Amino acid sequence: MTYEQASIELVGPDASGRLRGYAAIFGDADLAGDVIEPGAFTASVVTRGVSGIRMLWQHDPGRPVGTWTLIREDRTGLYVEGRLALRTQAGHEAAELIAAGALDGLSIGFKTKLARRAVGPVRRRLVTIDLWGISLVTFPMQERARLAGRVGLARRRDELLPASSSPRQKRRAVPA
């Protein structure tokens, strides 16, 4: 089985293992040339619900590391909040690697339901996606999707969004 990925910028975890960030940034091409369009996740999130979208380690269905508590689209992309299962070996290991700076990305696992072909460096525009997992990963597909903070201490807020966003958009889009 192959996995298509789009990455997330991550803040955390804090002492309780809480994470938050963007699972996908709309309009930002990944390394495969895919761009996710606003609204692409809506049907999937409604159908599966938060509990039906798994938090995995490196897309391995045998290694869940926590649960997502909130998944929603906003103007920036797919915003998520979750909690690592710190009492499990996998969840504790994930928290330690994030805190050490050894792991800095997340990636979505999905099936493309509807895509439009594009020309140039953008290969496809993903219109409808069946999202089934969001994973902690070492190598995310969106190059700028990197860890924005460690152990609950975010760096500058403007680092949470892609460079293409205006400072005003950054202030509005990043939750406090």
N, C-alpha and C positions, 0 to 999 in steps of 0.2 A: 504494500500500500504506500502511496506517496502522499505527502502532506504539502498543502499550499499554506504559506505563512504570510502574515502581515503583523508587524510588531507593535509593541507598546512601550511607552515611557512609564517608568515605575517610580513611586515614592514609597519608601519604607523598606523593610517592615518596621513597625514600632515595637515596643516591648511586648505587646499582646499579639504580635504577628499580623497586624492589619496592613494591607496594601491598598494603594489607589493609583490610578493613572489612566492612560488612554490605550485601549487595545488596538486601535487603528486610528490613524489620522486621515481624514478625508482629503482626497486630492494629492496625497503624497505617494509617489511611485515607489514600489519596493524593488529589490534587486532583480526580480523576474519581469519587471515592467508592468505590473498590475497596479491599478489605481482603484480604490474603493470609493464608490459614490455615496453621498448622503442617502439614508433610507435603506441601504443594502441589508442591514441587520434586523430591521423592524419585525418582519414576519417571523423570523427564526426566534428572536427573543420572546415574542408573544407566545409562539407555539411551544417552545421548550421550557420557558420560564428560567429564572436564575438557577434553580436547583438542577435543571437539565443540561447546564453548560458546565463542564468539569474544569477544575484547576489541576493541571498535570505537570509533571516534571519532564521536560524535553519531549513532549508529545507522546510519552509512554503511558498507555492506558492502564498499565499495571502499577504505576507510581503516582497516585493522586497525592497532592501536597497540601491541600486545603479546600476551601469552598469560596465561591463568589457570593457576595451578599447584595450587590447592586450591579446591574448592567443596563446602561441606557445610552441612547444616541443623543448628542447635543451638536452644536454648530461646529465643533472642532473635530469630533469623531466619536468613537465608541468608548465611553467613560465607564470604568469598572472600579469596584471596591471589593475586597475580599479579605479572608483571614487564613493565614497559614495554620496548619494543624501541628502546633509546636510539640505536642506530646507524642508525635509519631517520629520515627527516624527520618523519613523523607522530608517532613515539614521542618524539623529542627535543622537538618542539613541545609535545606534551601535558605532558611533564615541566616544561618552562619555564613554561607557563601555570598549572600547579598550584602551582609554587614561587612564582610572582608573585601568587598569590591571585586570578587571573582566572577560574579554573575550579574549581568546588568540589562537583560532584555526579557521581553515576553513576546509570545507569538500566538496567533489564532489558528486553530484547526477548523477547517470548514470544507464544505462542498459548494462549488459554484453552481448556482441555479440559473442565473441569467447574466450574461456578459456581452459587451459590445466590443468588437474588434476596433483597435486604434492603430494609427500609423505613427512612425517615428519611434522614439525610445519607449513610449507607452505602448505596451502590447495589447492590454485589455482594460476595459473599464467595467468593474464588477458592480452590477446593478442589484442583484439579489443573491444573498449568501445564506447557506444553511450552516450556522455556527454551532459547533458541538463541543469545542474546548478552547481554553486559553491557557497556554503553558509558560512556565518559566523556562527560558532558554539561554544558552551561551551565545549563540549567533543568530540574532533576529534578522529578518529579511529587510526591514526598513533601517537603513544605515544610521539615521539620526535617533532612532528609538533606543535610548540608553538609560541607565539608572540615573535618576535625578537627585537622589538622596540616599543616605544610609541610616538605618536604625532610627527612622522617624525624623531625621533632620534633613530637610530639603535644602539644596543649594539655592541659588537665586531662582525666583519664580520664572524668570524669562527663559530658563533652561528647560522648562517643562514642555514647551511647545516648539514645533519646527521653526527654523530661522525665517521661513517664508511668512510667518504670521506677523502682523503688525504689533507694536507694543500695546496698543489699545485692545486688540483682540486677545492678547496674552492675559491682560489684567482681567478681562471679562470671563475668559474661558477656564482659567485655572481655579479650582475650588480652594477655599481657605482651609 
